[in-house]
Amino acid sequence: MDEIDPFEARLLFGNQLDNLTGAQPTIERVSGFAIKHASMADNLLDCILEKLDKPQVPPRINLLF
């Protein structure tokens, strides 16, 4: 299994969060990424929290929950 480094994981995951829509495939893509890289759960959670701390939080991020 090709393991990516934490910095690259944050960039890719953050990009997926920015492009999140209400469509099931995008939700599955973001969820699948998080599951595939569960060893970096703390890093990915920090990425979600950073997105939520921004002044203009996209309402789409609620789709993950």
C-alpha distance (Angstrom), angle and dihedral (degrees) to the residues before:
residue distance angle dihedral
M1 . . .
D2 3.78 . .
E3 3.78 106.2 .
I4 3.77 115.4 -159.3
D5 3.77 123.7 -147.0
P6 3.83 119.2 -101.8
F7 3.81 94.2 -109.0
E8 3.80 92.6 53.8
A9 3.81 90.4 45.3
R10 3.82 90.9 54.5
L11 3.80 91.7 49.3
L12 3.79 94.0 48.3
F13 3.80 94.5 42.8
G14 3.80 92.6 46.2
N15 3.79 90.0 51.0
Q16 3.80 90.5 50.7
L17 3.80 90.5 50.0
D18 3.80 90.2 51.1
N19 3.80 90.5 52.7
L20 3.80 95.8 44.0
T21 3.80 114.7 133.8
G22 3.77 135.6 173.7
A23 3.79 90.4 -96.8
Q24 3.78 113.7 113.8
P25 3.84 94.6 -130.3
T26 3.82 92.6 58.8
I27 3.80 91.7 47.7
E28 3.81 89.8 49.3
R29 3.81 90.9 47.6
V30 3.81 93.0 54.2
S31 3.81 92.7 42.6
G32 3.79 91.5 46.3
F33 3.79 91.4 51.6
A34 3.81 90.5 52.0
I35 3.81 91.7 48.6
K36 3.80 93.9 45.6
H37 3.80 91.0 51.1
A38 3.80 97.2 38.9
S39 3.79 89.6 138.0
M40 3.82 86.0 71.7
A41 3.80 94.9 48.2
D42 3.81 93.6 129.2
N43 3.78 90.8 51.8
L44 3.80 93.1 47.7
L45 3.79 91.9 46.9
D46 3.80 89.4 52.5
C47 3.79 88.0 52.5
I48 3.82 91.2 53.3
L49 3.79 91.4 47.1
E50 3.81 91.2 50.0
K51 3.80 89.7 53.0
L52 3.81 90.0 50.1
D53 3.82 91.9 49.8
K54 3.79 92.7 57.6
P55 3.80 114.2 103.3
Q56 3.79 92.7 -121.6
V57 3.78 104.1 48.1
P58 3.77 109.9 -176.8
P59 3.79 108.3 -122.1
R60 3.79 87.7 -137.3
I61 3.80 91.2 76.5
N62 3.79 87.9 74.8
L63 3.79 87.1 69.1
L64 3.80 89.1 76.5
F65 3.75 91.7 61.3
